[in-house]
Amino acid sequence: MQHLQGIGVSAGIASSKAELIKPSLIEVEKKQVEDTAAEWQRVEAAKKTSIEQLEEIYQHTLNNIGKKEAEIFAAHLMIMQDEEFFGPIKQLIENNKCNAEWALKEVGERFIKMFADMDNLYMQERAADIKDVVQRLLRILSGTEKSKLGTEKSIIVAHDLTPSETARFNKKDVLGLIMEVGGKTSHSAIIARSLGIPAVVGVKGILEKINKNDELIIDGSKGEIYLNPDQVTLAKYQELKNDFLQEQEKYMKIKGSSAITKDGHKFELAGNIGLPSEVEMVLENEGEGIGLFRTEFLYMERNSFPTEEEQFKAYQLVAKKMQGKPVIIRTLDIGGDKDLSYFDFPEESNPFLGFRAIRLSLERTDLFKTQLRAILRASNYGHIKIMFPMISTVQELRGAKSFVNDAKEELQTEGIPFAEDIEIGMMMETPAAAVMSDEFAKLVDFFSIGTNDLIQYTIAVDRMNARVANLYSPFNPAVLRLIKEITENAHQEGIWVGICGEAARIPALIPYYVGLGVDELSMSAGSILESKWIIQQLDTSKLVNMMRDIENMDNTAEIKSFLEASLAKLS
């Protein structure tokens, strides 16, 4: 038996034989052509066929998986209509008198490299969408048929799979998925989660280690893989699989209920999104709002800054879909690990502490004003709130609010309607903001604690640095004290406070948040029902001793063990 470790991206446990999918990229040679017009017509014909195929896949995904997942292929259809993609292909054919396949491959590789070279993981994984589109067009041009996947019960093992390949899986036959590449936000991972197929990615050299029909066990929560497991391991994971299925049934049973503790205290559970297409998943999991709309993704999937009209339509779409439920739109938060291919950031030795987020917006006021106008216009169609990222000083907050007032005055002069009483909040993600939270609370309508940055800035640790990543923990006592101070100062001034970082979804921390009296938790959609179940098991009057015990602890590991043990008693 061999144990392998990857990244768990779709929860669940599966055991079956392996089915290997080897890479099958179309080989392309450069050829000279005389009739470039005829060659371009071949591209146009391939586009037409590809659009027909994608429309069929979109409909299949919509009917059998879900609307959110179908939006992936709506994005592929948009690429098929994109002149910024096909224009260079036509130009290459005409200028080089080359065949369509080679021109398509060259331009496709340029776009794939552009996305793959971005520091942001989400954008790196969008390169898979371009690759999917390019391979589809190349198959059509070359007349190559796509092989069938998962035709008998097995765990698929592959180097990589495109979203359209994953969407074609029959979940009755494909019991699990292992890939050498990919991450939690890859579209293949999203589809696997929606289909309920356990999946593990990021397993280097997996195709060399596993043979066809080898027996496998995979744990999609922990990212563990067992190759040719012994009987003891098989029995253990069968029991764990039964426990997992019972847990999922338990969470499904509370659908339709609210996040209310046993003694009647209600908490709001919201979802984090990056694109409008992700709203459906939040609604399906009964999210009571959008606690964080990361608008930077509207800026990153393109070659130029989005216009006011483009942003307005995206914000309006989300507001309408949420039908009056709150939507918190965070203003542009780029810099650090989120670059734009079309914007030259200054060279910085530490970009996480540099020219990013609100600092960029207050300098590039043209971009800031454009976004604020779009958000305000969209506020006329739903319950939208504005939130500023990475505020460190009172002067930054006052400056940002002044631009909101300027945008309001412009729209009033132009006769464009908006919600004049729109709420304005700020992210609490710097120690400076936490220490000054008593003053900030007098200037905003709400706080949202961004734990991802608050943790790394408080502990002074780069979580991407393997040498010190072990120090990065949401259970660190300094971090918990800051969250407590922020919450108390917010309530002292009569404003509400939420948590929107990854730590919002950690089950063992939810009783702590409830004990503090945090008003809202915003998380990935798939964690909402579990969080609701935990809240429903709690009695705030019985959390007093737990909170007192934690305040007397100064050790991260001790706090983590204590909270995990407290959570285990709820099950």
ZISUL-V744190 format. One record per backbone hydrogen bond with DSSP energy under -1.0 kcal/mol. NH is the residue of the N-H (numbers start at 1). CO is the residue of the C=O. If there is no record, write none. Layout:
# ZISUL-V744190
NH/CO  NH/CO
This chain:
# ZISUL-V744190
2/227  4/225  6/223  7/201  9/199  10/199  14/218  16/216  18/214  19/155  21/157  33/97  36/34  39/35  40/36  41/37  42/38  43/39  44/40  45/41  46/42  47/43  48/44  49/45  50/46  51/47  52/48  53/49  54/50  55/51  56/52  57/53  58/54  59/55  60/56  61/57  62/58  63/59  64/60  65/61  66/61  70/66  71/67  72/69  74/70  75/71  76/72  77/73  78/74  79/75  80/76  82/79  86/82  87/83  90/86  91/87  92/88  93/89  94/90  95/91  96/92  97/93  99/31  103/99  104/100  105/101  106/102  107/103  108/104  109/105  110/106  111/107  112/108  113/109  114/110  115/111  116/112  117/113  118/115  124/120  125/121  127/124  128/125  129/126  130/126  131/127  132/128  133/129  134/130  135/131  136/132  137/133  138/134  139/135  140/136  141/137  142/138  143/139  144/139  154/173  155/17  156/176  157/19  158/178  166/162  167/163  169/166  173/170  174/170  175/154  175/173  177/198  178/156  179/200  180/158  181/159  186/183  190/186  191/187  192/188  193/189  194/190  195/191  197/192  199/10  200/177  201/7  203/179  206/203  208/205  210/206  213/18  214/211  216/16  217/226  218/14  219/224  220/12  223/219  225/4  226/217  227/2  228/215  234/230  235/231  236/232  237/233  238/234  239/235  240/236  241/237  242/238  243/239  244/240  245/241  246/242  247/243  248/244  249/245  250/246  251/247  252/248  253/249  255/252  257/254  260/258  261/265  262/538  264/261  267/259  268/519  270/521  271/289  272/523  273/292  278/275  279/276  282/278  283/279  284/280  285/281  286/283  287/282  288/269  290/326  291/271  292/271  293/328  294/273  295/293  297/294  298/295  300/296  301/297  311/307  312/308  313/309  314/310  315/311  316/312  317/313  318/314  319/315  320/316  321/317  322/318  323/320  325/322  327/383  328/290  329/385  330/293  331/387  335/338  338/335  343/340  353/350  354/351  356/354  357/334  359/356  361/357  362/358  364/360  365/363  368/364  369/365  370/366  371/367  372/368  373/369  374/370  375/371  376/372  377/373  378/374  379/375  380/377  381/378  384/382  385/327  386/423  387/329  388/425  397/393  398/394  399/395  400/396  401/397  402/398  403/399  404/400  405/401  406/402  407/403  408/404  409/405  410/406  411/407  412/408  413/409  414/410  416/411  422/419  425/386  426/446  427/388  428/448  434/430  435/431  436/432  437/434  439/436  440/436  441/437  442/439  443/440  445/424  447/496  448/426  449/498  451/449  454/450  455/451  456/452  457/453  458/454  459/455  461/456  465/462  468/465  469/465  471/468  472/469  476/473  480/476  481/477  482/478  483/479  484/480  485/481  486/482  487/483  488/484  489/485  490/486  491/487  492/488  493/489  494/491  495/490  498/447  499/520  500/449  501/449  504/501  505/502  506/503  509/506  513/509  514/510  515/511  516/512  517/513  518/513  519/497  520/497  521/268  522/499  523/270  527/524  528/525  531/527  532/528  533/529  534/530  535/531  536/532  537/534  538/535  542/539  543/540  547/543  548/544  549/545  550/546  551/547  553/550  559/555  560/556  561/557  562/558  563/559  564/560  565/561  566/562  567/563  568/564  569/565  570/567
